[in-house]
């Protein structure tokens, strides 16, 4: 591809080789050639969206074995619209009140170990999530009206109360069950619907290789149709969740390919072949071990382990080095450890495995180990008033710092959040962070700064993580801010 035809180069953005599977922050996956052609064709004509979705829904039902299906603008939108269907149906009086749900059943039951970052899409409808751990918790939660049960497919098998037991209790009560299976491979029939779910969500822009901004909501016809009535182009809460005619046609095409033309055996051979190429390339500087798929996973990965003391690099440092190299390679931050990282071959294009292996081999062959610099020598234990300035808005905290050599601990307090502090003195000054749990996520503030005359100041990275998704990308996903602290006399 020449510069004149590369839209990213025209904007000064460098693409990369993707070793991180199908994360949205890295662009998901690449659309199938058949999908690109269908999207291009769909973009050249007008069509009524309701008529198109009705026809697409019937075709999705044929392909997936579900009663009905709709295309949404991503899987998080499918979660939100499915929730809206369970709360308001297609009753205009209820629909137009969302997210104000007083007087409606607005409680959603979730097993505690299945809380996830995107369950905010459930809460944005105006619901309250009730966490349970076992059958006793389920029975207690059902003493008040419940709109829906929500489960996270990838972690359902780890729950003390399994789906079948939940189904046996809530189905007689007429309470629907929605399963988020966005990160899973689509099957006909969906195992979640077979096991008793009423609605199941899949991503269209991940393994299906449809449009990146697409998702699937499959299941009970009445609920899926109600979800569509809560969605754009209809003037309800889901109006901002616009799905285009191109996305609808593109995702139906992707599902057609998935069930009619996909060669699963060839995919597995390609993944294994790419893993073998990378493993051979890095053999002289690191060890490679294949991580076989387990649970709902279908793609094997290659775990690379090296001598961190010799190289002077941990997993995140290797990731950063390859991201700044040429060719640019994106490694997965969530799998990074002190001396290892995992390679997912799903997104690799022909010839890229060799480039990845070469880049890793070069990076790890250099003896970059250096002696750690000495942190500043200063006493900062005590009380501090901290002011944080966000891109818009601000917040104040009181810090209570304790110190043991260069190690910092303590606690912080503010009108809305409080909790422990962890940190250290650095050669440049100070680095500390605090976490605050909210619903299914943990908010992280990462502070770095300098110390001078009873004052500290610097920048902070803002992000969040949950029990299932942790890494430096998530920890900085909300951008940056500035901070200043004064010692309290």
DRENZARO-217033 format. One line per field, with one value per residue (C-alpha): x, y, z negated; residue number from 1; residue in three letters. Coordinates in steps of 0.1 Angstrom, whole numbers, always signed. Each point is the difference from the previous one (the first is absolute). Example, Ala and Ser with C-alpha at 12.3 -4.5 7.8 and 13.67 -1.06 7.14 Angstrom:
# DRENZARO-217033
xx <- (+123, +14)
yy <- (-45, +34)
zz <- (-78, +7)
num <- (1, 2)
residu <- (ala, ser)
***
This chain:
# DRENZARO-217033
xx <- (+0, +15, -2, -25, -25, +8, -25, +19, +33, -18, -9, +34, -11, +21, -19, +14, +2, -27, +10, -28, -29, -32, +1, -21, +27, +22, -26, -16, +6, +3, -32, -3, +4, -36, -12, +19, -16, -35, +5, +12, -30, -25, +14, -11, -38, -27, -22, -26, +18, -31, -5, +37, +2, -31, +15, +35, -16, -18, +33, +19, -26, +6, +37, +4, -30, -12, -37, +11, +30, +9, +32, +11, +28, +23, -5, -3, -29, -16, +3, -16, -28, -7, -2, -24, -22, -2, -8, -23, -9, -14, -24, +5, -9, +28, +24, +0, +6, +32, +24, -25, -14, -19, -30, +13, +19, +35, +22, +24, +15, +37, +23, +27, +29, -16, +0, +18, +10, -28, -28, -2, -21, -25, +0, -3, -36, -8, +4, +17, +22, -5, +29, -4, +24, -22, -36, -7, +10, -22, -30, +6, +3, -33, -19, -3, -10, +28, +2, +27, +29, +33, +29, +35, +6, +37, -2, -33, +17, +19, -32, -13, -35, -2, -22, -23, -9, -7, -22, -20, -8, -6, -16, -33, +0, +2, +34, +22, +37, +26, +35, +28, +21, +16, +35, -11, -3, -35, -16, -33, -18, +15, +8, -14, -34, +0, +7, -29, +11, -26, +26, +36, +25, +29, +24, -1, +34, +20, +3, -29, +21, -30, -1, +19, -30, -25, -14, -27, -29, -16, -28, -37, -18, -22, +30, +23, -27, -6, +37, -1, -29, +22, +28, +8, -17, -28, -2, +6, +30, +19, -1, +37, +8, -3, +6, +4, -14, +36, +6, -31, +9, +36, -7, -26, +26, +26, -24, -8, +38, +4, -25, +2, +36, +24, +27, +6, +27, +19, -3, +15, +29, +7, +0, +23, +22, +5, +7, +26, +17, +2, +12, +28, +11, +3, +15, +35, -11, -32, -22, -33, -29, -33, -31, -27, -36, -22, -35, -17, +34, +7, +34, +33, +26, +38, +14, +35, +23, +34, +28, -12, +32, +22, -22, -11, -35, -33, -31, -12, +35, +2, -35, +11, +32, -18, -27, +27, +18, -3, -20, -22, -13, -28, +4, -27, +4, -24, +22, +32, +19, +35, +16, -27, -27, -25, -4, -35, +2, -36, +7, +33, +0, +22, +37, -5, +9, +36, +2, -13, +24, +29, -9, -3, +33, +18, -15, +8, +35, +13, +14, -16, +2, +9, +4, -32, +4, -1, -33, -1, +8, -28, -27, -36, -19, -29, -31, -4, -27, -3, -17, -6, -9, -17, -5, -32, -7, +20, +1, +17, +14, +17, +30, +13, +34, +23, +35, +26, +31, -11, -33, -32, -33, -30, -35, -19, -34, -23, -37, -8, +28, +26, +24, +36, +31, +30, +31, +37, +26, +17, +32, -22, -22, -31, -23, -32, -35, -33, -29, -37, -25, -33, -25, +18, +31, +29, +10, +38, +18, +37, +21, +35, +17, +28, +5, +11, -3, -30, -17, -5, -14, -1, -23, -23, -14, -37, -15, -19, +3, -21, +6, +1, +18, +32, +29, +17, -24, -30, +18, +5, -32, -16, +29, +21, -3, +23, +4, +15, +4, +9, +12, -25, +17)
yy <- (+0, +34, +31, +15, -28, -5, +21, -5, +12, +31, +8, -7, -32, -32, -33, -31, -37, -13, -27, +8, -18, +21, +28, +30, +25, -15, +0, -33, -22, +5, -3, -30, +9, -12, +24, +30, -7, -3, +33, +18, -12, +8, +36, +8, -4, +12, -23, +1, -10, -18, -20, -9, -10, -22, -19, -1, -13, -29, -9, +1, -23, -25, +2, -2, -21, +28, +11, +35, +22, +36, +19, +27, +26, -23, -26, +25, +16, -35, -3, +34, -6, -35, +15, +27, -27, -19, +32, +19, -23, +21, +19, +37, +12, -20, +4, +37, +2, -20, +3, +11, -33, +8, -22, -26, -32, +14, -25, -22, -31, -9, -25, +19, -17, +10, +38, +15, +34, +1, -6, +38, -6, -18, +28, +28, -11, +10, -34, -10, -31, -24, -23, -36, -28, -30, -14, +17, +34, -7, -8, +32, +22, -13, +12, +34, +5, -9, +11, -24, -23, +8, -25, +3, -30, -3, -3, -18, -33, +14, +10, -19, +2, -12, +12, -31, +6, +37, -9, -25, +28, +31, -14, -10, +37, +13, +17, +1, -10, +19, -15, +22, -23, +29, -15, -35, -19, -1, -35, -14, -5, +24, -22, +29, -1, -38, +2, +24, +36, +22, +24, -4, +26, -5, +25, +5, +16, -26, -36, +3, +27, +21, +38, +10, +21, -29, -25, -27, -4, -35, -18, +3, +16, +23, +13, +5, +18, +22, +7, +12, +24, +15, +5, +26, +11, +0, +29, -17, -3, -20, +27, +8, -36, +3, -30, +7, -19, -8, -16, -21, -13, -4, -21, -22, -7, -8, -25, -15, -5, -14, -28, -6, +6, +1, -27, -7, -25, +24, +27, -23, -10, +37, +9, -29, +8, +36, -11, -24, +27, +24, -27, -10, +36, +8, -34, +14, +27, -11, -31, -6, -20, -5, +9, -23, +14, -6, +8, +21, +9, -14, +15, -13, +25, -1, +9, +15, +0, +15, +9, +35, +6, -5, +21, +27, -3, -11, -8, +36, +12, -25, +10, +37, -7, -19, +26, +26, -22, -6, -19, +11, -30, +2, -26, -6, +20, -22, -31, +18, -11, +7, -23, -12, +9, -18, +1, -5, -9, +7, +34, -8, +4, -21, +6, +19, -29, +1, +37, -3, -28, +20, +32, -19, -18, +32, +18, -28, -7, +34, +0, +31, -7, +30, +8, +16, +37, +12, +16, +35, +2, +19, -4, +5, -18, +19, +19, +15, +19, -13, +18, -19, +18, -21, +10, +15, +3, -6, -20, +5, -26, -2, -23, -18, -13, -24, -8, -28, +10, +5, -19, +20, -11, +16, +11, +27, +16, +22, +8, -29, -26, -12, -29, -11, +15, -20, +16, +7, +27, +0, +15, +29, +4, -20, -25, -13, -12, -7, -22, +4, -27, +10, -26, -25, +21, +14, +36, +6, +34, -3, +30, +10, +32, +19, +12, +35, +21, -19, -1, -28, +3, -19, -19, -30, -27, -9, -33, -30, -38, -30, -35, -13, +29, +15, +17, +33, +8, -1, +18, +30, -1, +31, +23, +22, +28, +22, +1, +21, -8, +22, -13, +8, +20)
zz <- (+0, +10, -22, +24, -7, -37, -20, -32, +14, +14, -36, -14, -18, +2, +3, -17, +2, -24, -25, -24, +16, +2, -25, +10, -11, +27, +27, -6, +30, +37, +20, +24, +37, +4, -27, +15, +34, -16, -19, +31, +19, -27, -2, +35, -6, -23, -20, -28, -33, -14, +31, +2, -36, +3, +29, -16, -32, +18, +17, -32, -16, +29, -3, -38, -11, -23, +2, +11, +2, +6, +9, -25, +0, -20, -27, -29, +19, +2, -38, -5, +25, -14, -35, +13, +15, -33, -19, +23, +29, +27, -23, +11, -35, -15, +29, +0, -37, +1, -18, -27, -11, -32, -3, +25, -8, +3, -19, +19, -17, +8, -17, -17, +19, +33, -4, +29, +13, +26, -24, -1, +32, -23, -26, +26, +6, -36, -17, -32, +0, -29, -6, -11, -9, -3, -1, -33, +15, +30, -21, -21, +31, +14, -30, +19, +36, +25, +37, +12, -9, +17, +4, +13, +23, -4, -38, -5, -5, -30, -19, -31, +15, +36, +27, +0, -36, +6, +30, -21, -25, +21, +31, -18, -12, +35, -6, +31, +0, +21, +6, +12, +23, +19, +0, +10, +33, +14, +2, +14, -22, -26, -31, -22, +16, -2, -37, -6, +7, +16, +15, +10, +12, +25, +15, +37, +3, -18, +11, +25, +19, +8, -4, -31, -12, +1, -24, -1, -24, +4, -18, -8, +29, -21, -21, +30, +19, -31, -2, +36, -8, -27, +25, +27, +23, -25, -24, -33, -24, +26, +27, -5, +7, +38, +21, +37, +30, +9, -35, +3, +34, -10, -31, +17, +26, -27, -16, +34, +5, -36, +5, +38, +12, -30, -1, -37, +6, +23, -27, -26, +23, +7, -37, -9, +29, -11, -35, +12, +21, -29, -24, +24, +4, -37, -10, -6, -24, -16, -7, +17, -14, +17, -20, +12, +2, -30, -10, +26, +16, +35, +9, -13, -12, -4, -34, +3, -30, -4, -24, -12, -20, +31, +23, -25, +14, -14, +21, +2, +10, +28, +11, +1, +18, +28, +2, +7, +25, +37, +9, -28, -20, -26, -29, -26, -31, -20, +3, -9, -31, -14, +26, +24, +25, +22, +37, +15, +37, +10, +15, +17, +38, +24, -6, -32, -24, +13, -5, -36, -8, +14, -19, -33, +6, +6, -30, -24, +14, -13, -35, -13, -37, -20, -37, -14, -7, -36, -11, -15, -37, -16, -27, +12, -27, -15, +12, +34, +18, +36, +29, +32, +32, +27, +36, -13, -37, -31, -33, -33, -24, -33, +0, -31, +10, -19, +11, -4, +19, +36, -5, -5, -14, -17, +10, +18, -6, +21, -1, +23, -1, -25, -3, -4, +17, +13, +14, -1, +3, +34, +14, +14, -30, -9, +15, -17, +8, -16, +10, -6, +7, +17, +11, +22, +6, -20, +7, +0, -4, +8, -12, +10, -11, -16, -36, -10, -31, -16, +33, +26, +35, +32, +24, -5, +22, -4, +7, -13, -1, -11, -11, +36, +18, -14, +17, +7, +29, -23, -28, +23, +20, -14, +8, -22, -25, -21, -38, -27, -37, -30, -33, -28, -28)
num <- (1, 2, 3, 4, 5, 6, 7, 8, 9, 10, 11, 12, 13, 14, 15, 16, 17, 18, 19, 20, 21, 22, 23, 24, 25, 26, 27, 28, 29, 30, 31, 32, 33, 34, 35, 36, 37, 38, 39, 40, 41, 42, 43, 44, 45, 46, 47, 48, 49, 50, 51, 52, 53, 54, 55, 56, 57, 58, 59, 60, 61, 62, 63, 64, 65, 66, 67, 68, 69, 70, 71, 72, 73, 74, 75, 76, 77, 78, 79, 80, 81, 82, 83, 84, 85, 86, 87, 88, 89, 90, 91, 92, 93, 94, 95, 96, 97, 98, 99, 100, 101, 102, 103, 104, 105, 106, 107, 108, 109, 110, 111, 112, 113, 114, 115, 116, 117, 118, 119, 120, 121, 122, 123, 124, 125, 126, 127, 128, 129, 130, 131, 132, 133, 134, 135, 136, 137, 138, 139, 140, 141, 142, 143, 144, 145, 146, 147, 148, 149, 150, 151, 152, 153, 154, 155, 156, 157, 158, 159, 160, 161, 162, 163, 164, 165, 166, 167, 168, 169, 170, 171, 172, 173, 174, 175, 176, 177, 178, 179, 180, 181, 182, 183, 184, 185, 186, 187, 188, 189, 190, 191, 192, 193, 194, 195, 196, 197, 198, 199, 200, 201, 202, 203, 204, 205, 206, 207, 208, 209, 210, 211, 212, 213, 214, 215, 216, 217, 218, 219, 220, 221, 222, 223, 224, 225, 226, 227, 228, 229, 230, 231, 232, 233, 234, 235, 236, 237, 238, 239, 240, 241, 242, 243, 244, 245, 246, 247, 248, 249, 250, 251, 252, 253, 254, 255, 256, 257, 258, 259, 260, 261, 262, 263, 264, 265, 266, 267, 268, 269, 270, 271, 272, 273, 274, 275, 276, 277, 278, 279, 280, 281, 282, 283, 284, 285, 286, 287, 288, 289, 290, 291, 292, 293, 294, 295, 296, 297, 298, 299, 300, 301, 302, 303, 304, 305, 306, 307, 308, 309, 310, 311, 312, 313, 314, 315, 316, 317, 318, 319, 320, 321, 322, 323, 324, 325, 326, 327, 328, 329, 330, 331, 332, 333, 334, 335, 336, 337, 338, 339, 340, 341, 342, 343, 344, 345, 346, 347, 348, 349, 350, 351, 352, 353, 354, 355, 356, 357, 358, 359, 360, 361, 362, 363, 364, 365, 366, 367, 368, 369, 370, 371, 372, 373, 374, 375, 376, 377, 378, 379, 380, 381, 382, 383, 384, 385, 386, 387, 388, 389, 390, 391, 392, 393, 394, 395, 396, 397, 398, 399, 400, 401, 402, 403, 404, 405, 406, 407, 408, 409, 410, 411, 412, 413, 414, 415, 416, 417, 418, 419, 420, 421, 422, 423, 424, 425, 426, 427, 428, 429, 430, 431, 432, 433, 434, 435, 436, 437, 438, 439, 440, 441, 442, 443, 444, 445, 446, 447, 448, 449, 450, 451, 452, 453, 454, 455, 456, 457, 458, 459, 460, 461, 462, 463, 464, 465, 466, 467, 468, 469, 470, 471, 472, 473, 474, 475, 476, 477, 478, 479, 480, 481, 482, 483, 484, 485, 486, 487, 488, 489)
residu <- (unk, unk, unk, unk, unk, unk, unk, unk, unk, unk, unk, unk, unk, unk, unk, unk, unk, unk, unk, unk, unk, unk, unk, unk, unk, unk, unk, unk, unk, unk, unk, unk, unk, unk, unk, unk, unk, unk, unk, unk, unk, unk, unk, unk, unk, unk, unk, unk, unk, unk, unk, unk, unk, unk, unk, unk, unk, unk, unk, unk, unk, unk, unk, unk, unk, unk, unk, unk, unk, unk, unk, unk, unk, unk, unk, unk, unk, unk, unk, unk, unk, unk, unk, unk, unk, unk, unk, unk, unk, unk, unk, unk, unk, unk, unk, unk, unk, unk, unk, unk, unk, unk, unk, unk, unk, unk, unk, unk, unk, unk, unk, unk, unk, unk, unk, unk, unk, unk, unk, unk, unk, unk, unk, unk, unk, unk, unk, unk, unk, unk, unk, unk, unk, unk, unk, unk, unk, unk, unk, unk, unk, unk, unk, unk, unk, unk, unk, unk, unk, unk, unk, unk, unk, unk, unk, unk, unk, unk, unk, unk, unk, unk, unk, unk, unk, unk, unk, unk, unk, unk, unk, unk, unk, unk, unk, unk, unk, unk, unk, unk, unk, unk, unk, unk, unk, unk, unk, unk, unk, unk, unk, unk, unk, unk, unk, unk, unk, unk, unk, unk, unk, unk, unk, unk, unk, unk, unk, unk, unk, unk, unk, unk, unk, unk, unk, unk, unk, unk, unk, unk, unk, unk, unk, unk, unk, unk, unk, unk, unk, unk, unk, unk, unk, unk, unk, unk, unk, unk, unk, unk, unk, unk, unk, unk, unk, unk, unk, unk, unk, unk, unk, unk, unk, unk, unk, unk, unk, unk, unk, unk, unk, unk, unk, unk, unk, unk, unk, unk, unk, unk, unk, unk, unk, unk, unk, unk, unk, unk, unk, unk, unk, unk, unk, unk, unk, unk, unk, unk, unk, unk, unk, unk, unk, unk, unk, unk, unk, unk, unk, unk, unk, unk, unk, unk, unk, unk, unk, unk, unk, unk, unk, unk, unk, unk, unk, unk, unk, unk, unk, unk, unk, unk, unk, unk, unk, unk, unk, unk, unk, unk, unk, unk, unk, unk, unk, unk, unk, unk, unk, unk, unk, unk, unk, unk, unk, unk, unk, unk, unk, unk, unk, unk, unk, unk, unk, unk, unk, unk, unk, unk, unk, unk, unk, unk, unk, unk, unk, unk, unk, unk, unk, unk, unk, unk, unk, unk, unk, unk, unk, unk, unk, unk, unk, unk, unk, unk, unk, unk, unk, unk, unk, unk, unk, unk, unk, unk, unk, unk, unk, unk, unk, unk, unk, unk, unk, unk, unk, unk, unk, unk, unk, unk, unk, unk, unk, unk, unk, unk, unk, unk, unk, unk, unk, unk, unk, unk, unk, unk, unk, unk, unk, unk, unk, unk, unk, unk, unk, unk, unk, unk, unk, unk, unk, unk, unk, unk, unk, unk, unk, unk, unk, unk, unk, unk, unk, unk, unk, unk, unk, unk, unk, unk, unk, unk, unk, unk, unk, unk, unk, unk, unk, unk, unk, unk, unk, unk, unk, unk, unk, unk, unk, unk, unk, unk, unk, unk, unk, unk, unk)
***
